[in-house]
Amino acid sequence: MATTGGILLGQLWFVLSRGKITPMVGACGISAFPMSPRVVHRLGREEDPENFLIFHAMASNTGGQIGSVSATGILLLLIPQLALL
């Protein structure tokens, strides 16, 4: 679901930026680190050999990992509060 959401958001960014942002970077949002950025980079290079996406894909992936860890931390803080209910 995270990859699908990332691709859909990437498509939205693609439309809003008038084609300056590749929607493939959205696939890196929370997928397997560091394999998904490598796959996106390789696919981008197949379409355009001048394309270099690894840094953008890795940044997107790292941001997704940080978001996931933050959300998990918040949930772990809330579990004791929910147990009291």
C-alpha positions in Angstrom: 0.0 0.0 0.0 2.9 2.4 0.7 4.3 1.9 -2.7 1.0 2.4 -4.4 0.4 5.6 -2.4 3.9 6.8 -3.2 3.3 6.2 -6.9 -0.1 8.0 -6.8 1.5 11.0 -5.0 4.3 10.9 -7.5 1.8 11.1 -10.3 0.2 14.1 -8.6 3.6 15.8 -8.3 4.3 15.0 -11.9 1.1 16.7 -13.0 1.6 19.7 -10.7 5.3 20.2 -11.8 4.4 19.9 -15.5 6.6 16.8 -15.9 9.7 17.9 -14.0 9.3 15.3 -11.2 9.3 11.6 -12.1 6.5 9.6 -10.5 8.9 6.6 -10.1 10.5 8.3 -7.1 7.2 7.8 -5.3 7.8 4.0 -5.4 10.7 4.5 -2.9 8.6 6.0 -0.1 8.8 3.1 2.3 9.8 0.1 0.3 12.9 -2.1 1.0 15.9 0.0 1.8 18.2 0.3 -0.3 16.8 -2.0 -3.0 13.9 0.2 -4.2 16.0 3.2 -5.0 18.3 1.0 -7.0 15.4 -0.4 -9.0 13.9 3.0 -9.6 17.4 4.3 -10.7 17.8 1.4 -13.1 14.4 1.8 -14.6 15.0 5.5 -15.1 18.3 4.8 -16.8 16.6 2.4 -19.2 14.2 5.1 -20.3 16.8 7.9 -20.4 20.5 7.0 -20.1 21.2 10.6 -19.0 18.8 10.2 -16.1 20.4 9.9 -12.7 17.7 9.2 -10.0 19.7 7.4 -7.3 20.1 10.4 -5.0 16.4 11.5 -5.3 15.2 7.9 -4.9 17.4 7.4 -1.8 16.2 10.7 -0.3 12.6 9.7 -0.8 13.3 6.2 0.7 15.1 7.7 3.7 12.2 10.1 4.3 9.8 7.3 4.2 11.8 5.3 6.7 12.0 8.2 9.1 8.2 8.8 8.8 7.6 5.1 9.5 9.9 5.1 12.6 8.2 8.3 13.9 4.7 6.8 13.5 5.8 3.6 15.2 7.3 5.6 18.1 4.0 7.5 18.5 2.0 4.3 18.5 4.3 2.8 21.1 3.7 5.8 23.3 0.0 5.5 22.9 -0.3 1.8 23.6 0.0 2.2 27.4 -2.6 4.9 27.3 -5.0 2.8 25.3 -4.4 -0.2 27.7 -5.8 2.0 30.6 -9.2 2.4 28.8 
